[in-house]
């Protein structure tokens, strides 16, 4: 089966993280084009003309954190099924739970070693084949309880 080129958006203001993703995708030989977007507001501009297969949002963005961006995104009916992965440098259980309740497809703690980025992008790639169906299930399940900001 020939893999169609996947389109991923990476919302991240850190140049190093973006380069790690690009190199890891190349090293893994995956048919993915990654588009770097530096802010949540720029993301909404890009989504007017292009829809990715997978959206990766860093937890620490300027102006809004990743969950705030996710909540704004999931309020748009046309973006309801878009699979979103929240990327974090640390594992905070409360932030992870808030991410899932807000409609995240996955919460991923970024690797501390570059070598592990390749394994991470391979796993994320595998999930894109089933992501739209699972994202819809997560969205319905997670919004059964109200989202509150802390």
C-alpha positions, 0 to 999 in steps of 0.5 A: 500500500502506497502511503499518501503524503501526510500534512502535519501542522506544528504550532510551536515557537521554539526553533529547536523543537521544529528542527528536531521534528523535521530531522526526525521525520526525515530520519524515519523516512515518513511521507509527512510534510510538516508546516511550522506555525509559531502561534495560535492566531497564525494557526487559525489563519492557516486553517482557513486555507488548509486542513492538516491530517494531524495538528501538534500544539506545544503546551507553552505558546506566546499569548495562549497556552496549548490547551487554550488554543485547543479549546478555541479550536474545538469550538469551531464546528468545522474543526470538530474532528481534527486530531490534535496532539498536545506536546509538553516538556513535562508530565503534569497530570492536571494539564494532561487531564485538562488537555483530554477534557478539552478534546486532545487526541493525545498528550505527549511528553516531548523526549529529552533526547533527540534520538527518541524524537524519531520513535515519537514521530513514527508512533504519531504517524501510525496514529494518523491512519485511525486518528479521525475516528478516535478523535471524534470519540475522545471529543464526545467523551471528554466534553461529557464533563464541563471544562473549567480553567484553573 
